Amino acid sequence: MNRQEVFEYVKQQYGTEPDYPWKDWNAVLRHKDNSKWYGVVLKVGRDKLGLSGEETIDVLNVKCDPVLIGSLRTQPGFHPAYHMNKEKWISVRLDGSAPGDEIKSLIAMSYELTGIKKKETRKQDNGQ
């Protein structure tokens, strides 16, 4: 997947339009109901990800189950989160090195993890 494919997917799946809060091409994907970020698309220098070369590439930061982060980082296209909590977020290169289906699954997980939490309703003890 590339940046545009991510934007098309989240628009179709969640009704999300990218938000550009900075004066560059970096975009935030937000929930409509709580404005929390569930994704950030960034242009990052390859060297910032431990890769060779000086050009910039697109990455998607998504919130992830911490249990999965370690194993994901061993796969091509996945890196410790750039400018985010590395225990709860992961960076995914948007250059074709990570499978599109995996990216979609991670977007779904991030969307769920950052959504409004449903409160548990307690049953009142009515003495019965």
HELIX and SHEET records of a PDB file:
HELIX    1   1 ARG A    3  TYR A   14  1                                  12    
HELIX    2   2 ARG A   46  LEU A   49  5                                   4    
HELIX    3   3 PRO A   66  ARG A   73  1                                   8    
HELIX    4   4 GLY A  100  LEU A  113  1                                  14    
SHEET    1   A 5 ALA A  27  ARG A  30  0                                        
SHEET    2   A 5 TRP A  37  GLY A  45 -1                                        
SHEET    3   A 5 THR A  56  LYS A  63 -1                                        
SHEET    4   A 5 TRP A  89  ARG A  93 -1                                        
SHEET    5   A 5 PHE A  78  PRO A  80 -1                                        
END                                                                             
